[in-house]
Amino acid sequence: MQIESYDILPALKPYVSQICTMDCDGGLDRDDIRVLPDTRVEIFINYTSSPVAIIDNELYKGSIVNFRMNKPVDVQMRKGEGCMAVCFQPGMAYRFFKIPLHLLSNSTTPLAELWEKKAAMLEALMADGGTHNRRVALLQQYLLQELRKAEDNLAIEYCLQQIQLSKGLISLAALTSHIGFSQRHLSRQFQQYVGLSPRDYLRVSRFIYSLERLKSNPTRSLTRVAYQSGYYDQAHFIRDYKQYTGFTPGEVLRSKNIL
């Protein structure tokens, strides 16, 4: 698998975390890789005639959108596959999809079902684009056009920023207090614009930051990582890992097929 990342236009950086090309050459399909939840949405635009991937045992032949919120997915890339991948910043994909995101949470959906004729247009642009640099330029111009049509949700963006700054440790009560929303109203807003309730988003955010700590210092004791990540005890720490990865923290560290 050849993966090449590209610079993102400044106007897109608050909403897009990565744009890359993915080309799967060689004679064999790749082994399954377990991709962990990270509250992000990713688009994979196919520019070849080969299927994009097998995801959770289902074959996807064309462009797809993966809403990987709080459940892992098992992915097998297909030989000959080539696609352009766009990874949105956590909570920012709502600007590009005109549908409540809780309806799509933890799903893989054909892009044509969400962008209709625009999906076919993008696939044609990517297939005829020639060079990867040209494909990236065309894709970013399209995203900028869609961004100009989108509306801000300042309350949601403020909450996401506070969660990021606290590394998932801010309380739900503090969030509602800061923006003056009831917990019920904030939950409805999060479900629509983010795809999870604020409580679930906080929990998976805490897991994500704990995973960063775990991988950055694999010799550190699990108990210390748990407490530094805001877990009440090691039992709750292990419970979240089993839910979000299917494995214990130690198994996650040792595995070569978990991303």
Residue, then its C-alpha position, 0 to 999 in steps of 0.5 A: m500500500q502506497i499512501e501519500s499525504y498532501d498539503i491542505l488549503p488554509a481555508l480547509k484546515p479547520y475542517v479537514s485533518q488529512i487528504c491522501t492518495m492510497d494505491c494498493d499495488g502488488g498481487l494479493d489483497r492485504d490482510d484485515i486491519r482493525v481501524l479504531p474509532d476516533t469520532r471522525v468521518e472519512i471519504f474514499i473516492n475511487y479513481t480505478s475500476s477495482p473495488v475500494a475495500i472489504i469493510d466488516n465483511e462487505l465489499y464496496k466497489g465504489s466511493i464510500v463514506n465511513f462514519r467511524m464514531n465509537k466502534p472499530v471496523d475491520v478493513q481489507m484493502r483490495k489489490g489494484e485499488g486506488c482512491m483519494a481519502v479525505c479525513f475530516q476533523p472531529g465533529m466537522a463533517y456536518r458542514f459537508f453532509k445535509i443529513p443528521l449524522h446520528l443516522l449514519s454513525n458507525s456506518t459505511t455508506p456509498l458516497a452516491e447515496l449522500w452526494e448523488k450526482k455529485a459523487a459520480m462527477l467527483e469520481a469522473l474528475m478523479a479518474d480523469g485527473g491525471t496526476h495525484n496533485r491535479r486530483v488533490a487540487l480538484l477535490q479541494q476546490y470542490l470541498l471549498q465550494e461546499l464549505r461556502k454553502a454550510e452554516d456554522n454551529l458555534a455552540i457545537e464548535y465551542c464544545l468540541q474545542q473545549i473537549q479537545l483542550s481538556k483531552g476529553l476530561i471536561s464534564l458534561a455539566a461544565l459544557t452545558s454551563h458554559i453555553g447555557f444549554s440544557q443537557r437534553h438540548l445539547s444532546r440533540q445538537f450533538q446527535q445531529y451535528v456530530g453523530l454521538s451524544p455529548r456523553d458518548y463523545l466525551r467517553v470515546s475522546r477520553f479513550i483516544y487520548s489514553l491510546e495516545r499516551l499508551k502508544s507514546n510510552p508503552t513501558r508505562s504501567l497501565t494503572r498510571v496511563a488509566y489515572q492520567s487519562g481520567y479513568y476512575d480505576q483500571a477496570h473502567f480503563i480496560r472496559d473501554y478498551k474492550q468496547y472500542t477495540g475488542f482487545t485489552p490495552g496490552e493486546v492493543l500494544r502488541s498487535k500489528n494489525i490495529l490502527 
